[in-house]
């Protein structure tokens, strides 16, 4: 099926040309009554065959480019379910189309096998909650990361698998609580990471701001922190990481606590943040500090 707007436009042009050219041919034939009917039919047949060949020939615009890598977006929930999940999937699909990576979304934990996971450069946990994988699936995911796979956690990915210590290390910290949705200021610590490069040094936006059970600093590379003086309900003090990354067990991990609201996924700066995080987890932008043991 032809879905590219450019390809559709080109095919429409071809059929339009065929209609006009064939009509002109008929007119010309009518103006030359002395020519034989056999010759006229032969010319019509050759003309139509030539047009058919032109319409079937593959054009450069219709050819697909092989994606740089493939992302699996996993959004299974067994606890609270965020209304923003469809918006997150749609945003990541747009980013993939714009920046050359393929996206597959699923809530089927059965895809977490040693045969399937290696097909993906990055596995995104998009606002997952609760216990989402069984023991065999957990083991396959651990092997995937240890084989050089990438993980990107978004928002309540930290509200997931509290009884799986390895996952706690992978995501960096577990969710503890949050105040009401409100405006706050984010301080960028690492302006060179793809997920924070180009963002305002003091980035102001509205979201649901997580407090964590522990401060991940010292175990991860902190990319951005929250200024608790800019909103109410923060419980981590002057050092409140909100986005970070790490190299762990041979793989890569990136996490942002932002992304609760549906509006988040329409924000250009937040989409830029997500894109950089996915590319970082894919290993497209270098490492993220020393490997965490």
C-alpha positions as CSV (number, residue, x, y, z in Angstrom):
1,X,0.0,0.0,0.0
2,X,1.3,3.5,-0.9
3,X,1.1,5.7,2.2
4,X,3.7,8.3,1.5
5,X,2.1,11.7,0.7
6,X,4.8,12.3,-1.9
7,X,4.2,8.8,-3.5
8,X,0.5,9.4,-3.6
9,X,1.0,12.8,-5.2
10,X,3.3,11.3,-7.9
11,X,0.8,8.4,-8.6
12,X,-2.0,10.9,-8.9
13,X,0.1,12.9,-11.4
14,X,0.8,9.8,-13.4
15,X,-2.9,8.8,-13.7
16,X,-3.8,12.4,-14.6
17,X,-1.1,12.4,-17.3
18,X,-2.4,9.1,-18.6
19,X,-6.0,10.4,-18.8
20,X,-4.9,13.6,-20.7
21,X,-2.5,11.8,-23.0
22,X,-4.9,9.1,-23.9
23,X,-7.6,11.7,-24.6
24,X,-5.2,13.6,-26.8
25,X,-4.3,10.4,-28.6
26,X,-7.9,9.7,-29.3
27,X,-8.4,13.3,-30.7
28,X,-5.3,12.9,-32.9
29,X,-6.6,9.7,-34.2
30,X,-10.0,11.2,-35.1
31,X,-8.2,14.0,-37.0
32,X,-6.4,11.4,-39.1
33,X,-9.2,9.2,-40.6
34,X,-7.0,8.1,-43.5
35,X,-4.8,6.0,-41.2
36,X,-5.7,2.3,-40.8
37,X,-7.6,1.2,-37.7
38,X,-5.0,-1.5,-37.1
39,X,-2.2,0.9,-36.9
40,X,-4.2,3.2,-34.6
41,X,-5.0,0.3,-32.2
42,X,-1.3,-0.8,-32.2
43,X,-0.2,2.8,-31.2
44,X,-2.8,2.9,-28.5
45,X,-1.6,-0.4,-27.1
46,X,2.1,0.6,-27.1
47,X,1.2,3.9,-25.5
48,X,-0.8,2.3,-22.7
49,X,1.9,-0.3,-22.1
50,X,4.5,2.5,-21.8
51,X,2.3,4.3,-19.3
52,X,1.7,1.2,-17.3
53,X,5.5,0.5,-17.1
54,X,6.1,4.1,-15.9
55,X,3.4,3.8,-13.2
56,X,4.7,0.5,-11.9
57,X,8.4,1.5,-11.9
58,X,9.6,2.2,-8.3
59,X,10.3,5.9,-7.6
60,X,13.0,7.1,-5.2
61,X,10.3,8.7,-3.0
62,X,8.4,5.5,-2.7
63,X,11.4,3.5,-1.5
64,X,11.7,3.1,2.3
65,X,14.9,3.8,4.2
66,X,16.0,1.2,6.7
67,X,15.6,2.5,10.3
68,X,18.7,3.2,12.3
69,X,17.3,1.1,15.1
70,X,14.0,-0.3,16.5
71,X,12.3,0.6,19.8
72,X,9.8,-1.5,21.8
73,X,7.4,0.7,23.8
74,X,6.0,-1.4,26.7
75,X,3.1,0.1,28.6
76,X,1.6,-2.7,30.7
77,X,0.0,-1.6,34.0
78,X,-1.2,-3.7,36.9
79,X,-1.7,-0.6,39.1
80,X,-2.6,3.0,38.3
81,X,-3.0,3.6,34.6
82,X,-2.1,6.9,33.1
83,X,-4.4,8.5,30.6
84,X,-1.4,9.9,28.8
85,X,-0.1,6.5,27.7
86,X,-1.7,6.8,24.2
87,X,-0.3,10.3,23.8
88,X,3.2,9.0,24.8
89,X,3.0,6.2,22.2
90,X,1.9,8.6,19.5
91,X,4.7,11.0,20.4
92,X,7.3,8.3,20.3
93,X,6.0,7.1,16.9
94,X,6.2,10.7,15.5
95,X,9.8,11.0,16.9
96,X,10.7,7.7,15.2
97,X,9.2,8.8,11.9
98,X,11.1,12.1,12.1
99,X,14.4,10.8,13.2
100,X,14.8,7.4,11.5
101,X,13.9,4.7,14.1
102,X,11.1,2.2,14.1
103,X,8.6,1.9,16.9
104,X,6.6,-1.1,18.1
105,X,4.2,-0.7,21.0
106,X,2.9,-3.6,23.1
107,X,1.4,-4.5,26.5
108,X,2.2,-8.2,25.9
109,X,4.8,-9.3,28.4
110,X,5.2,-12.4,26.3
111,X,7.5,-10.5,24.0
112,X,10.1,-10.5,26.8
113,X,12.0,-13.6,25.5
114,X,15.6,-14.2,24.4
115,X,14.3,-14.7,20.8
116,X,12.3,-11.4,20.6
117,X,14.1,-8.8,22.8
118,X,17.3,-8.7,20.7
119,X,15.3,-7.3,17.8
120,X,15.1,-4.0,19.7
121,X,17.9,-1.6,20.5
122,X,15.8,0.0,23.2
123,X,13.0,-1.1,25.4
124,X,10.9,1.8,26.7
125,X,8.8,1.3,29.9
126,X,6.2,4.0,29.3
127,X,4.3,4.7,32.5
128,X,4.2,1.0,33.5
129,X,3.0,0.3,37.0
130,X,3.0,-2.7,39.4
131,X,4.3,-6.2,38.6
132,X,4.4,-6.5,34.8
133,X,6.8,-9.4,34.1
134,X,7.0,-13.0,35.4
135,X,10.2,-14.7,36.5
136,X,11.1,-16.0,33.0
137,X,10.4,-12.7,31.4
138,X,12.5,-10.9,34.1
139,X,15.4,-13.3,33.4
140,X,15.2,-12.6,29.6
141,X,15.2,-8.9,30.2
142,X,18.2,-9.0,32.4
143,X,20.1,-11.0,29.8
144,X,19.0,-8.5,27.2
145,X,20.5,-5.6,29.1
146,X,23.7,-7.6,29.9
147,X,24.0,-8.3,26.2
148,X,24.2,-4.5,25.5
149,X,20.5,-3.6,25.3
150,X,19.0,-0.2,26.2
151,X,16.3,0.8,28.7
152,X,14.4,4.1,28.8
153,X,12.0,4.6,31.7
154,X,9.3,7.2,31.5
155,X,7.4,8.6,34.6
156,X,5.9,5.7,36.5
157,X,8.4,3.2,35.2
158,X,9.8,3.9,38.7
159,X,6.4,2.8,40.1
160,X,7.0,-0.7,38.8
161,X,8.4,-4.1,40.1
162,X,9.2,-3.1,43.6
163,X,10.1,-6.6,44.5
164,X,12.7,-7.0,41.8
165,X,16.0,-5.6,43.1
166,X,17.8,-5.7,39.7
167,X,15.0,-3.6,38.2
168,X,15.5,-1.1,41.0
169,X,19.1,-0.7,40.0
170,X,18.1,-0.4,36.4
171,X,15.5,2.3,36.8
172,X,17.7,4.0,39.4
173,X,15.1,4.8,42.2
174,X,11.6,3.8,43.1
175,X,8.6,6.2,43.4
176,X,7.5,7.2,46.9
177,X,4.9,10.0,46.6
178,X,3.9,13.1,44.7
179,X,2.0,16.3,45.4
180,X,-0.7,17.7,43.1
181,X,0.2,18.6,39.5
182,X,1.8,22.0,39.4
183,X,4.3,24.3,37.8
184,X,8.0,23.9,38.8
185,X,11.5,24.7,37.8
186,X,14.0,22.1,36.6
187,X,17.7,22.7,36.8
188,X,19.8,21.1,34.1
189,X,23.0,19.6,35.5
190,X,24.4,18.1,32.3
191,X,23.8,20.3,29.2
192,X,25.8,17.9,26.9
193,X,23.6,14.8,27.2
194,X,21.3,14.4,24.2
195,X,18.2,14.5,26.4
196,X,19.1,17.8,28.1
197,X,21.2,19.5,25.4
198,X,19.4,22.6,24.1
199,X,17.0,22.8,27.1
200,X,16.8,26.0,29.2
201,X,19.2,25.9,32.1
202,X,16.2,26.7,34.2
203,X,13.4,24.8,32.5
204,X,9.9,25.7,33.7
205,X,7.0,23.4,33.1
206,X,3.9,21.7,34.6
207,X,3.9,18.0,35.6
208,X,3.4,15.6,38.4
209,X,6.6,15.8,40.4
210,X,7.8,12.5,42.0
211,X,9.5,12.1,45.3
212,X,11.6,8.9,45.4
213,X,12.3,6.3,48.1
214,X,16.0,7.1,47.9
215,X,18.3,9.6,46.2
216,X,19.9,7.9,43.2
217,X,22.9,10.2,43.1
218,X,26.1,8.3,43.5
219,X,24.6,5.3,41.6
220,X,23.6,7.2,38.4
221,X,24.6,10.2,36.4
222,X,22.1,12.9,37.3
223,X,21.0,15.0,34.3
224,X,18.5,17.3,35.9
225,X,17.1,18.2,39.3
226,X,14.0,19.8,40.7
227,X,14.1,23.2,42.5
228,X,11.9,22.4,45.5
229,X,11.6,26.1,46.2
230,X,9.7,26.5,43.0
231,X,6.7,24.3,44.0
232,X,5.1,22.7,47.0
233,X,5.2,19.1,48.1
234,X,8.8,18.2,47.4
235,X,10.3,15.9,50.1
236,X,13.9,15.3,48.9
237,X,15.4,18.7,49.9
238,X,18.0,20.6,48.0
239,X,19.1,17.6,45.9
240,X,16.1,16.3,44.0
241,X,17.1,14.4,40.9
242,X,14.4,14.1,38.3
243,X,16.2,12.7,35.2
244,X,19.3,10.5,35.0
245,X,21.2,7.9,33.0
246,X,23.7,5.2,33.6
247,X,25.7,2.3,32.1
248,X,24.8,-0.9,33.9
249,X,25.7,-4.5,33.5
250,X,26.9,-3.9,30.0
251,X,23.8,-2.1,28.9
252,X,22.4,1.5,29.0
253,X,19.6,3.0,31.1
254,X,17.9,6.4,30.9
255,X,15.1,7.6,33.1
256,X,12.9,10.7,33.4
257,X,10.2,11.2,36.0
258,X,8.4,13.7,33.8
259,X,5.5,12.7,31.5
260,X,2.4,12.4,33.7
261,X,0.2,14.7,31.7
262,X,-1.2,14.3,28.2
263,X,0.0,17.8,27.5
264,X,3.6,16.8,28.1
265,X,3.7,14.8,24.9
266,X,2.7,17.8,22.8
267,X,5.5,20.0,24.3
268,X,8.4,20.5,21.8
269,X,11.0,20.7,24.6
270,X,9.6,17.6,26.4
271,X,9.6,15.7,23.1
272,X,13.2,16.8,22.6
273,X,14.0,15.4,26.0
274,X,12.4,12.1,25.1
275,X,14.2,11.9,21.8
276,X,17.5,12.4,23.4
277,X,16.8,9.8,26.1
278,X,15.8,7.2,23.6
279,X,18.9,7.9,21.4
280,X,21.1,7.8,24.5
281,X,19.6,4.4,25.6
282,X,20.2,3.2,22.0
283,X,23.9,4.0,22.4
284,X,23.7,6.6,19.5
285,X,25.2,9.4,21.7
286,X,28.1,7.9,23.6
287,X,28.2,6.6,27.1
288,X,26.7,8.0,30.3
289,X,29.5,8.0,32.9
290,X,31.2,5.0,34.5
291,X,29.4,1.7,34.5
292,X,27.4,1.0,37.7
293,X,28.0,-2.4,39.3
